Amino acid sequence: MSNSPTQLSAESHGQPGEPMLVDESASQTDPLTIAGRTLHSRLLLGTGGFPSLALLAEAIRASGTELVTVALRRVDLSPTHPRGSLIDVLEQEGVELLPNTAGCYTARDAVLTAKLAREAFSTDWVKLEVIGDEDTLLPDAPELLKAAEQLVDDGFVVLPYTTDDPVLARRLVDVGCAAVMPLGAPIGSGMGIRNPYNIALIREAVQVPVVLDAGVGTASDAAQAMELGCDAVMVASAVSRAQDPVAMAAAMRAAVQAGRLARAAGRIPRRTYATASTPEEGLAEL
Amino acid sequence: MIYLNGNRHDDGAGQTVAAVLQLLGLPTDARGVAVAVAGEVVPKAGWATFEIPEGARVEVLTAMQGG
């Protein structure tokens, strides 16, 4: 770690009634770079599951995110359906779009969806999802790798949603992915990071940013991901389906920052037995 | 006959993508919209000239909330 961790100062605590506990300066001095794009927030937010666009906008602001995912679906052709409002909201909030290929079960569908997203949103970035199982929504490794290779060859910046397998992560980077997004647990499960050892191994195995994706249930999961060495965390359901999505967005923002600081600070090793923090020397003989 | 987002439309074949979008009330300068015909992307630059073949599946897609 070359960058020195920024201390959370007393001044950075939010005003009463404001659910912020974030040091803005830390994110300014510790940016994340993916494929040449600099992000000052290490939190990516999914836009799915928010009960209203107004709440989504508020959560975006509370999270501090600069990159949000969107899906591509059929236009609602009913004449009364309002059009373009999601795009408008995201533009107003000044965030970049990361289109996903959610719902695709084959490399072919995912590649075509990514190309359509590139047309629709004028971005060559894609969060590549190729799902292999309806119940767990776990990635289909061979199809994922195939789609990643094709999209990289077509000039896309590919961020694949992948399993927590370090070997697959390395294969994805070998074909040119700009980052890897390993799961902590199945999408929307809120079970946290089920195999922290593998996530740590992935961080060691690849030279591109590692974004923990899926499975985050609450703020401590996001902090743990950062402590394990992840470069960023993506959350969706954990925020959008929380009882108070805006407050949870703020919690995630603080957690990502806390985990990042803790990682840089270097935690103490785990021990079975106690190690006294108070010296024995000078103890009174009573 | 074409299939538009899964629904059968008796007219539409032989028309351009732009004409079909207009029929739907979608502005042809629509932001955040992409079109596939028969499993291939039709870039925006081609909407005014690309004629939809008989029986083609036309998908008109846009941004939706998603993780």
HADDOCK unambig.tbl for C-alpha pairs under 7 A between the chains (distance, minus, plus):
assign (segid A and resid 46 and name CA) (segid B and resid 66 and name CA) 6.01 0.50 0.50
assign (segid A and resid 46 and name CA) (segid B and resid 67 and name CA) 3.96 0.50 0.50
assign (segid A and resid 47 and name CA) (segid B and resid 65 and name CA) 4.95 0.50 0.50
assign (segid A and resid 47 and name CA) (segid B and resid 66 and name CA) 5.07 0.50 0.50
assign (segid A and resid 47 and name CA) (segid B and resid 67 and name CA) 5.67 0.50 0.50
assign (segid A and resid 48 and name CA) (segid B and resid 65 and name CA) 4.48 0.50 0.50
assign (segid A and resid 48 and name CA) (segid B and resid 66 and name CA) 3.66 0.50 0.50
assign (segid A and resid 48 and name CA) (segid B and resid 67 and name CA) 4.98 0.50 0.50
assign (segid A and resid 69 and name CA) (segid B and resid 66 and name CA) 6.44 0.50 0.50
assign (segid A and resid 69 and name CA) (segid B and resid 67 and name CA) 5.70 0.50 0.50
assign (segid A and resid 70 and name CA) (segid B and resid 63 and name CA) 6.20 0.50 0.50
assign (segid A and resid 70 and name CA) (segid B and resid 64 and name CA) 5.98 0.50 0.50
assign (segid A and resid 70 and name CA) (segid B and resid 65 and name CA) 5.41 0.50 0.50
assign (segid A and resid 70 and name CA) (segid B and resid 66 and name CA) 4.95 0.50 0.50
assign (segid A and resid 70 and name CA) (segid B and resid 67 and name CA) 6.53 0.50 0.50
assign (segid A and resid 71 and name CA) (segid B and resid 63 and name CA) 5.72 0.50 0.50
assign (segid A and resid 71 and name CA) (segid B and resid 64 and name CA) 5.02 0.50 0.50
assign (segid A and resid 71 and name CA) (segid B and resid 65 and name CA) 5.92 0.50 0.50
assign (segid A and resid 71 and name CA) (segid B and resid 66 and name CA) 4.88 0.50 0.50
assign (segid A and resid 72 and name CA) (segid B and resid 61 and name CA) 6.08 0.50 0.50
assign (segid A and resid 72 and name CA) (segid B and resid 62 and name CA) 5.34 0.50 0.50
assign (segid A and resid 72 and name CA) (segid B and resid 63 and name CA) 4.88 0.50 0.50
assign (segid A and resid 72 and name CA) (segid B and resid 64 and name CA) 5.67 0.50 0.50
assign (segid A and resid 73 and name CA) (segid B and resid 61 and name CA) 5.11 0.50 0.50
assign (segid A and resid 73 and name CA) (segid B and resid 62 and name CA) 5.57 0.50 0.50
assign (segid A and resid 73 and name CA) (segid B and resid 63 and name CA) 6.40 0.50 0.50
assign (segid A and resid 73 and name CA) (segid B and resid 64 and name CA) 6.02 0.50 0.50
assign (segid A and resid 74 and name CA) (segid B and resid 5 and name CA) 6.44 0.50 0.50
assign (segid A and resid 74 and name CA) (segid B and resid 59 and name CA) 6.83 0.50 0.50
assign (segid A and resid 74 and name CA) (segid B and resid 60 and name CA) 5.68 0.50 0.50
assign (segid A and resid 74 and name CA) (segid B and resid 61 and name CA) 4.23 0.50 0.50
assign (segid A and resid 74 and name CA) (segid B and resid 62 and name CA) 6.17 0.50 0.50
assign (segid A and resid 75 and name CA) (segid B and resid 60 and name CA) 5.84 0.50 0.50
assign (segid A and resid 75 and name CA) (segid B and resid 61 and name CA) 5.04 0.50 0.50
assign (segid A and resid 75 and name CA) (segid B and resid 62 and name CA) 5.55 0.50 0.50
assign (segid A and resid 77 and name CA) (segid B and resid 24 and name CA) 6.75 0.50 0.50
assign (segid A and resid 86 and name CA) (segid B and resid 63 and name CA) 7.00 0.50 0.50
assign (segid A and resid 87 and name CA) (segid B and resid 63 and name CA) 6.95 0.50 0.50
assign (segid A and resid 115 and name CA) (segid B and resid 41 and name CA) 6.98 0.50 0.50
assign (segid A and resid 116 and name CA) (segid B and resid 34 and name CA) 5.50 0.50 0.50
assign (segid A and resid 116 and name CA) (segid B and resid 35 and name CA) 6.97 0.50 0.50
assign (segid A and resid 116 and name CA) (segid B and resid 41 and name CA) 6.17 0.50 0.50
assign (segid A and resid 117 and name CA) (segid B and resid 34 and name CA) 6.98 0.50 0.50
assign (segid A and resid 119 and name CA) (segid B and resid 34 and name CA) 5.73 0.50 0.50
assign (segid A and resid 119 and name CA) (segid B and resid 43 and name CA) 6.49 0.50 0.50
assign (segid A and resid 120 and name CA) (segid B and resid 31 and name CA) 6.80 0.50 0.50
assign (segid A and resid 120 and name CA) (segid B and resid 32 and name CA) 4.27 0.50 0.50
assign (segid A and resid 120 and name CA) (segid B and resid 33 and name CA) 4.64 0.50 0.50
assign (segid A and resid 120 and name CA) (segid B and resid 34 and name CA) 4.72 0.50 0.50
assign (segid A and resid 120 and name CA) (segid B and resid 62 and name CA) 6.88 0.50 0.50
assign (segid A and resid 121 and name CA) (segid B and resid 32 and name CA) 5.26 0.50 0.50
assign (segid A and resid 236 and name CA) (segid B and resid 67 and name CA) 5.56 0.50 0.50
